[in-house]
Amino acid sequence: MSAKKLGIIGGGGHIGLIHAACLASLGYKVAAYDLDDRKIKNLQKALVPFYEPGLEELVKKGLEEERLRFTGNPEELSDAELVFICVGTPALPDGSADLRQVERAVEELARLAQGPVIAAIKSTVPVGTNRKLSQQLGKLGLSHKLTVIANPEFLAEGSGIDDFLKPSRIVVGGEDPQAMEKVVAVQSPSAAPVIKTSWENAELIKHASNALLATKISFINEVAAICEAFKGDIRIVSQGIGLDPRIGPHFLEAGLGFSGPCLGKDLRSFISQFGAVGEDALLLEAVFYINLKQLYSFVQKLEEHLGGLRGQKLGVLGLAFKPGTDDVRDSHSLPIIRHLLSRGAVVAAHDPLVGKSPQKDWLSRRLPSLQWAASPYEAAERKDALLILTACPEYRELDLERLKNSMANPLIFDGRNLFDSREMKELGFEYIGIGI
Ligand SMILES: NC(=O)c1ccc[n+]([C@@H]2O[C@H](COP(=O)([O-])OP(=O)(O)OC[C@H]3O[C@@H](n4cnc5c(N)ncnc54)[C@H](O)[C@@H]3O)[C@@H](O)[C@H]2O)c1
């Protein structure tokens, strides 16, 4: 298919842009369409709207070699044989997924296609969505066949390009084996395991995978609470658990819990899907509440320790929802900072990537009284406490002596357990982590 043109709807977003750039790097001609004109105009100049390692270089290369094209005109996808739908599926207030972007994207594709086309749905959608979309299209009496294939995405921000090029698996769901094969063939540069299945199984695999990752995090955070009570160390407990090959070490780090644009949103959507068919999601409800409790406990502990927040000068390290990205969507740092500010604390924050990205303006509009620090040392200077909220690798390398000497009170509340508590005490810090 490499001579054929591929299309992306939502090509300025995290998933869409990574797909567009990676597919162009594999030799395909890719037209990436997005509703957001500002993103498109910037992308046409190779200005990437968010940080993802290696992405800017791939975008530049794709543009230079004329394999990658960004457009605000959907008609430019009209001759594509395969279009990836990568639009958002945000949570509605009741936790269910808002499917309007997906529906609009598919309708648009149906309207403009000049020949048979496959819509590969990358967006994370509730079980039953792909079948429903396909049935709705069937009733439209389209002149060209539009085949809907569920193709959930598993890449993680921060390692998106590697994950795309070496996927852990490719999952496709549908009722047209040839179309499924085409979707697989386009995106399998490496010999990744492939699962070809029904629409519903593909949708369930995506939701259950994210729900299990969230469960592991809430599990270890629950164990962290009992560790604290017995003066244990969750990092050692976690290491001991993770060495069991049946369990594995991933997603077993105690901390502030899961945050970011996917795990929480997808968990809530999955829970609401259980409700819709009259089933209880007892375990997943608990996973969700443990995650909320984790955040609440962290802030409460800080407040108790300081004897209130009014007038306290606090430094924050980390705004992104995880290291290696500038994505602050649903990051834990936001509700924590909002709470601190609302209680009268003065807060200065540092983040190595957010501080240099367009997300800084977005955040400044939402948290106008937040002060920005150019370095972690500036964030800590003359502060009554320093909070570590994102496990950025550079924070592990800090000159701790310098940090301590610059603080009014050498108190660290570490929501990511970056340091050894005994060593920190020896250095003269009061150090409070999670489960240690
Ligand atoms: N971000 C992740 O790490 C990740 C991982 C796996 C799956 N997903 C899923 O992928 C989907 C996209 O996530 P994202 O993080 O890339 O979202 P995003 O908000 O970064 O990107 C979505 C893009 O779609 C555009 N858009 C919306 N409606 C459109 C339309 N009708 N036509 C053209 N463009 C349109 C938006 O302008 C935006 O640029 C979601 O369902 C998400 O759950 C995300």
PDBQT file of the ligand as one rigid body, heavy atoms in Angstrom, charges set to zero:
ROOT
HETATM    1  N1  LIG A 501      -2.726  10.168  24.443  1.00  0.00    +0.000 N 
HETATM    2  C1  LIG A 501      -2.467   8.891  24.622  1.00  0.00    +0.000 C 
HETATM    3  O1  LIG A 501      -1.436   8.516  25.221  1.00  0.00    +0.000 OA
HETATM    4  C2  LIG A 501      -3.395   7.824  24.093  1.00  0.00    +0.000 A 
HETATM    5  C3  LIG A 501      -2.986   6.481  24.070  1.00  0.00    +0.000 A 
HETATM    6  C4  LIG A 501      -3.851   5.522  23.551  1.00  0.00    +0.000 A 
HETATM    7  C5  LIG A 501      -5.114   5.886  23.093  1.00  0.00    +0.000 A 
HETATM    8  N2  LIG A 501      -5.491   7.200  23.160  1.00  0.00    +0.000 N 
HETATM    9  C6  LIG A 501      -6.810   7.553  22.653  1.00  0.00    +0.000 C 
HETATM   10  O2  LIG A 501      -6.637   8.185  21.391  1.00  0.00    +0.000 OA
HETATM   11  C7  LIG A 501      -7.635   9.198  21.198  1.00  0.00    +0.000 C 
HETATM   12  C8  LIG A 501      -6.954  10.535  20.895  1.00  0.00    +0.000 C 
HETATM   13  O3  LIG A 501      -6.201  10.909  22.034  1.00  0.00    +0.000 OA
HETATM   14  P1  LIG A 501      -5.156  12.114  21.982  1.00  0.00    +0.000 P 
HETATM   15  O4  LIG A 501      -4.472  12.128  23.288  1.00  0.00    +0.000 OA
HETATM   16  O5  LIG A 501      -4.376  12.017  20.732  1.00  0.00    +0.000 OA
HETATM   17  O6  LIG A 501      -6.169  13.359  21.874  1.00  0.00    +0.000 OA
HETATM   18  P2  LIG A 501      -5.798  14.852  21.435  1.00  0.00    +0.000 P 
HETATM   19  O7  LIG A 501      -6.831  15.710  22.085  1.00  0.00    +0.000 OA
HETATM   20  O8  LIG A 501      -4.363  15.112  21.684  1.00  0.00    +0.000 OA
HETATM   21  O9  LIG A 501      -6.033  14.866  19.858  1.00  0.00    +0.000 OA
HETATM   22  C9  LIG A 501      -7.272  14.818  19.240  1.00  0.00    +0.000 C 
HETATM   23  C10 LIG A 501      -7.200  15.715  18.000  1.00  0.00    +0.000 C 
HETATM   24  O10 LIG A 501      -8.365  15.488  17.224  1.00  0.00    +0.000 OA
HETATM   25  C11 LIG A 501      -8.764  16.735  16.664  1.00  0.00    +0.000 C 
HETATM   26  N3  LIG A 501     -10.166  16.592  16.224  1.00  0.00    +0.000 N 
HETATM   27  C12 LIG A 501     -11.263  16.394  17.001  1.00  0.00    +0.000 A 
HETATM   28  N4  LIG A 501     -12.347  16.201  16.237  1.00  0.00    +0.000 NA
HETATM   29  C13 LIG A 501     -11.945  16.266  14.954  1.00  0.00    +0.000 A 
HETATM   30  C14 LIG A 501     -12.593  16.128  13.692  1.00  0.00    +0.000 A 
HETATM   31  N5  LIG A 501     -13.901  15.858  13.598  1.00  0.00    +0.000 N 
HETATM   32  N6  LIG A 501     -11.871  16.275  12.569  1.00  0.00    +0.000 NA
HETATM   33  C15 LIG A 501     -10.534  16.545  12.647  1.00  0.00    +0.000 A 
HETATM   34  N7  LIG A 501      -9.858  16.664  13.793  1.00  0.00    +0.000 NA
HETATM   35  C16 LIG A 501     -10.548  16.526  14.944  1.00  0.00    +0.000 A 
HETATM   36  C17 LIG A 501      -8.495  17.732  17.749  1.00  0.00    +0.000 C 
HETATM   37  O11 LIG A 501      -8.400  19.058  17.262  1.00  0.00    +0.000 OA
HETATM   38  C18 LIG A 501      -7.171  17.208  18.316  1.00  0.00    +0.000 C 
HETATM   39  O12 LIG A 501      -6.060  17.791  17.676  1.00  0.00    +0.000 OA
HETATM   40  C19 LIG A 501      -8.484   9.203  22.462  1.00  0.00    +0.000 C 
HETATM   41  O13 LIG A 501      -9.587   8.371  22.283  1.00  0.00    +0.000 OA
HETATM   42  C20 LIG A 501      -7.551   8.584  23.491  1.00  0.00    +0.000 C 
HETATM   43  O14 LIG A 501      -8.252   7.971  24.562  1.00  0.00    +0.000 OA
HETATM   44  C21 LIG A 501      -4.660   8.176  23.627  1.00  0.00    +0.000 A 
ENDROOT
TORSDOF 0
